[in-house]
């Protein structure tokens, strides 16, 4: 069965309405569709996730423009200081809920 592509007018025997993917991907968006996407995007920009994403992108672009390598998580953000434990473990209240390995 020969079909006619509604976009370019070419005759084709392919599955579907359009003759190719490039013809099928062309779509005219209504103003209502654009308004819905605009509202959702504006709502997203009010979230903390959006602010963090924009800040990360800004730092990445700045580093790239200066010719530097961008590290998304600096060492100071994830490194923690290891406390010094002096004396017996039993002396510390923070270990009251844990049992010694020998008791397992």
C-alpha positions, 0 to 999 in steps of 0.5 A: 500500500502506497502512502503519501507523507503529509509533510513533504508529499513523498510516496512511501511504503513504510510503516506509519504516516510519515516517510522518514523520522525527520518528517515525523519529528517536525511538530508545531506547538500550540500556545497552550503547550508552550504555556504549560511547559513554561509554567512547569519550568518556572516552578522548577526554577523555584526549587533548591535543586534548580539553584544547586544545578545552576550553581554547579553549571556556573562553576563548571563554565567558569573553570572551563573558560579559565582552562581549569579542570572542574571538580564537582565535589571539593575535598573539604565537602566530603572529608571529615575529621577522624576523632582521637579515641583515648583510653578504653572504648567503654569510657565513651557514651557514644558507644553504649549501644554497640556491642564488642565483636567478641560478644557476637 
